[in-house]
Amino acid sequence: MVLPIPSIGSGGELIVFLVLVIIGVIIIMLLATVIHFIIPIIAAAIIWFLTGSLLYAGIAFLVIAIIQLLARR
């Protein structure tokens, strides 16, 4: 038995479409941000693995993220 999909109406479909587009743009922006932080995350993980210090890992993350930001400009 196949259940029919209820119709939202032309105005409702437009609203649902716009909401989905906005959610998609937000997800793409978040993924782009995470991609830019891959190198600092890897460096912080290596520092944390070698030293066991979250403080040093955080400092390494910040320093490399700032260097990466300045190099991009």
N, CA and C atoms as an extended XYZ file, in Angstrom:
219
Properties=species:S:1:pos:R:3:atomname:S:1:resname:S:1:resid:I:1 pbc="F F F"
N         0.836       -1.168        0.000 N   MET     1
C         0.000        0.000        0.000 CA  MET     1
C         0.888        1.242        0.000 C   MET     1
N         0.672        2.120       -0.941 N   VAL     2
C         1.471        3.339       -1.055 CA  VAL     2
C         0.663        4.504       -0.510 C   VAL     2
N         1.249        5.228        0.415 N   LEU     3
C         0.568        6.382        0.988 CA  LEU     3
C         0.822        7.607        0.124 C   LEU     3
N        -0.193        8.396       -0.151 N   PRO     4
C         0.019        9.603       -0.959 CA  PRO     4
C         0.769       10.663       -0.150 C   PRO     4
N         1.607       11.428       -0.830 N   ILE     5
C         2.338       12.515       -0.195 CA  ILE     5
C         1.428       13.733       -0.152 C   ILE     5
N         1.196       14.273        1.038 N   PRO     6
C         0.286       15.419        1.105 CA  PRO     6
C         0.880       16.642        0.406 C   PRO     6
N         0.033       17.412       -0.216 N   SER     7
C         0.471       18.609       -0.923 CA  SER     7
C         0.551       19.776        0.058 C   SER     7
N         1.614       20.540       -0.053 N   ILE     8
C         1.806       21.690        0.826 CA  ILE     8
C         1.159       22.934        0.223 C   ILE     8
N         1.061       22.974       -1.077 N   GLY     9
C         0.552       24.162       -1.745 CA  GLY     9
C         1.707       24.953       -2.321 C   GLY     9
N         1.430       25.813       -3.250 N   SER    10
C         2.513       26.522       -3.939 CA  SER    10
C         3.269       27.458       -3.001 C   SER    10
N         2.578       28.151       -2.102 N   GLY    11
C         3.264       29.043       -1.160 CA  GLY    11
C         4.064       28.269       -0.147 C   GLY    11
N         3.509       27.154        0.309 N   GLY    12
C         4.218       26.332        1.288 CA  GLY    12
C         5.446       25.675        0.706 C   GLY    12
N         5.366       25.256       -0.540 N   GLU    13
C         6.534       24.653       -1.192 CA  GLU    13
C         7.659       25.651       -1.332 C   GLU    13
N         7.316       26.890       -1.626 N   LEU    14
C         8.335       27.934       -1.753 CA  LEU    14
C         9.036       28.164       -0.418 C   LEU    14
N         8.262       28.182        0.653 N   ILE    15
C         8.852       28.388        1.982 CA  ILE    15
C         9.750       27.217        2.349 C   ILE    15
N         9.299       25.997        2.104 N   VAL    16
C        10.114       24.814        2.394 CA  VAL    16
C        11.383       24.845        1.555 C   VAL    16
N        11.284       25.220        0.287 N   PHE    17
C        12.450       25.308       -0.587 CA  PHE    17
C        13.455       26.318       -0.053 C   PHE    17
N        12.977       27.501        0.343 N   LEU    18
C        13.883       28.535        0.854 CA  LEU    18
C        14.548       28.102        2.158 C   LEU    18
N        13.812       27.438        3.019 N   VAL    19
C        14.392       26.949        4.270 CA  VAL    19
C        15.474       25.908        3.976 C   VAL    19
N        15.207       25.006        3.040 N   LEU    20
C        16.211       23.994        2.688 CA  LEU    20
C        17.445       24.620        2.041 C   LEU    20
N        17.261       25.641        1.233 N   VAL    21
C        18.401       26.330        0.618 CA  VAL    21
C        19.243       27.012        1.691 C   VAL    21
N        18.597       27.664        2.643 N   ILE    22
C        19.334       28.335        3.724 CA  ILE    22
C        20.092       27.313        4.559 C   ILE    22
N        19.465       26.189        4.882 N   ILE    23
C        20.149       25.137        5.642 CA  ILE    23
C        21.342       24.593        4.854 C   ILE    23
N        21.168       24.408        3.546 N   GLY    24
C        22.270       23.933        2.707 CA  GLY    24
C        23.430       24.904        2.675 C   GLY    24
N        23.151       26.198        2.574 N   VAL    25
C        24.217       27.209        2.559 CA  VAL    25
C        24.962       27.214        3.893 C   VAL    25
N        24.225       27.103        4.982 N   ILE    26
C        24.872       27.071        6.303 CA  ILE    26
C        25.777       25.850        6.431 C   ILE    26
N        25.326       24.704        5.975 N   ILE    27
C        26.142       23.484        6.044 CA  ILE    27
C        27.399       23.633        5.192 C   ILE    27
N        27.260       24.201        3.997 N   ILE    28
C        28.430       24.398        3.134 CA  ILE    28
C        29.422       25.347        3.779 C   ILE    28
N        28.933       26.411        4.405 N   MET    29
C        29.836       27.352        5.082 CA  MET    29
C        30.555       26.686        6.249 C   MET    29
N        29.859       25.853        7.008 N   LEU    30
C        30.496       25.154        8.121 CA  LEU    30
C        31.557       24.175        7.630 C   LEU    30
N        31.262       23.462        6.551 N   LEU    31
C        32.256       22.538        5.995 CA  LEU    31
C        33.483       23.279        5.474 C   LEU    31
N        33.272       24.424        4.848 N   ALA    32
C        34.406       25.210        4.364 CA  ALA    32
C        35.275       25.683        5.526 C   ALA    32
N        34.647       26.065        6.624 N   THR    33
C        35.401       26.498        7.799 CA  THR    33
C        36.217       25.348        8.372 C   THR    33
N        35.620       24.175        8.464 N   VAL    34
C        36.333       23.012        9.001 CA  VAL    34
C        37.502       22.645        8.091 C   VAL    34
N        37.307       22.734        6.786 N   ILE    35
C        38.381       22.405        5.843 CA  ILE    35
C        39.563       23.351        6.019 C   ILE    35
N        39.288       24.631        6.287 N   HIS    36
C        40.386       25.583        6.481 CA  HIS    36
C        41.168       25.304        7.756 C   HIS    36
N        40.546       24.634        8.721 N   PHE    37
C        41.212       24.359        9.991 CA  PHE    37
C        41.818       22.971       10.072 C   PHE    37
N        41.897       22.244        8.967 N   ILE    38
C        42.449       20.891        9.014 CA  ILE    38
C        43.928       20.906        9.414 C   ILE    38
N        44.727       21.771        8.829 N   ILE    39
C        46.160       21.818        9.143 CA  ILE    39
C        46.397       22.191       10.610 C   ILE    39
N        45.757       23.250       11.136 N   PRO    40
C        45.948       23.529       12.574 CA  PRO    40
C        45.457       22.395       13.480 C   PRO    40
N        44.385       21.711       13.088 N   ILE    41
C        43.887       20.596       13.899 CA  ILE    41
C        44.900       19.459       13.916 C   ILE    41
N        45.473       19.161       12.770 N   ILE    42
C        46.481       18.089       12.698 CA  ILE    42
C        47.703       18.461       13.524 C   ILE    42
N        48.146       19.718       13.404 N   ALA    43
C        49.312       20.157       14.176 CA  ALA    43
C        49.031       20.087       15.676 C   ALA    43
N        47.847       20.515       16.090 N   ALA    44
C        47.505       20.468       17.510 CA  ALA    44
C        47.437       19.022       18.002 C   ALA    44
N        46.913       18.126       17.169 N   ALA    45
C        46.848       16.716       17.565 CA  ALA    45
C        48.246       16.127       17.715 C   ALA    45
N        49.151       16.493       16.819 N   ILE    46
C        50.529       15.992       16.918 CA  ILE    46
C        51.201       16.517       18.177 C   ILE    46
N        51.032       17.823       18.448 N   ILE    47
C        51.627       18.409       19.658 CA  ILE    47
C        51.041       17.751       20.908 C   ILE    47
N        49.724       17.536       20.920 N   TRP    48
C        49.098       16.901       22.070 CA  TRP    48
C        49.606       15.468       22.239 C   TRP    48
N        49.787       14.744       21.120 N   PHE    49
C        50.284       13.375       21.192 CA  PHE    49
C        51.716       13.336       21.721 C   PHE    49
N        52.537       14.293       21.291 N   LEU    50
C        53.942       14.302       21.718 CA  LEU    50
C        54.123       14.792       23.146 C   LEU    50
N        53.353       15.811       23.559 N   THR    51
C        53.573       16.404       24.877 CA  THR    51
C        52.532       15.997       25.909 C   THR    51
N        51.328       15.653       25.464 N   GLY    52
C        50.255       15.347       26.396 CA  GLY    52
C        49.637       16.585       27.022 C   GLY    52
N        49.999       17.762       26.537 N   SER    53
C        49.514       19.010       27.109 CA  SER    53
C        48.479       19.646       26.188 C   SER    53
N        47.284       19.855       26.728 N   LEU    54
C        46.259       20.547       25.949 CA  LEU    54
C        46.596       22.023       25.778 C   LEU    54
N        47.325       22.594       26.731 N   LEU    55
C        47.734       23.996       26.622 CA  LEU    55
C        48.644       24.192       25.417 C   LEU    55
N        49.665       23.358       25.281 N   TYR    56
C        50.573       23.461       24.134 CA  TYR    56
C        49.849       23.176       22.825 C   TYR    56
N        48.921       22.226       22.845 N   ALA    57
C        48.152       21.913       21.640 CA  ALA    57
C        47.289       23.105       21.241 C   ALA    57
N        46.668       23.759       22.211 N   GLY    58
C        45.854       24.945       21.925 CA  GLY    58
C        46.682       26.091       21.387 C   GLY    58
N        47.857       26.292       21.959 N   ILE    59
C        48.752       27.347       21.476 CA  ILE    59
C        49.203       27.044       20.053 C   ILE    59
N        49.555       25.800       19.781 N   ALA    60
C        49.964       25.413       18.428 CA  ALA    60
C        48.825       25.628       17.439 C   ALA    60
N        47.605       25.269       17.835 N   PHE    61
C        46.450       25.474       16.965 CA  PHE    61
C        46.280       26.952       16.637 C   PHE    61
N        46.309       27.796       17.661 N   LEU    62
C        46.125       29.231       17.432 CA  LEU    62
C        47.232       29.819       16.563 C   LEU    62
N        48.469       29.475       16.851 N   VAL    63
C        49.589       30.033       16.086 CA  VAL    63
C        49.496       29.626       14.619 C   VAL    63
N        49.247       28.361       14.365 N   ILE    64
C        49.184       27.898       12.973 CA  ILE    64
C        47.957       28.451       12.265 C   ILE    64
N        46.835       28.579       12.971 N   ALA    65
C        45.636       29.159       12.364 CA  ALA    65
C        45.870       30.628       11.995 C   ALA    65
N        46.556       31.370       12.857 N   ILE    66
C        46.854       32.783       12.568 CA  ILE    66
C        47.822       32.890       11.411 C   ILE    66
N        48.856       32.053       11.391 N   ILE    67
C        49.809       32.066       10.274 CA  ILE    67
C        49.097       31.723        8.968 C   ILE    67
N        48.212       30.741        8.993 N   GLN    68
C        47.470       30.353        7.801 CA  GLN    68
C        46.555       31.486        7.345 C   GLN    68
N        45.928       32.189        8.289 N   LEU    69
C        45.055       33.312        7.953 CA  LEU    69
C        45.855       34.445        7.325 C   LEU    69
N        47.008       34.761        7.898 N   LEU    70
C        47.839       35.842        7.360 CA  LEU    70
C        48.433       35.483        5.999 C   LEU    70
N        48.750       34.219        5.797 N   ALA    71
C        49.331       33.799        4.518 CA  ALA    71
C        48.309       33.850        3.394 C   ALA    71
N        47.043       33.708        3.732 N   ARG    72
C        45.988       33.736        2.726 CA  ARG    72
C        45.715       35.141        2.216 C   ARG    72
N        46.028       36.153        2.980 N   ARG    73
C        45.747       37.540        2.578 CA  ARG    73
C        46.814       38.099        1.716 C   ARG    73
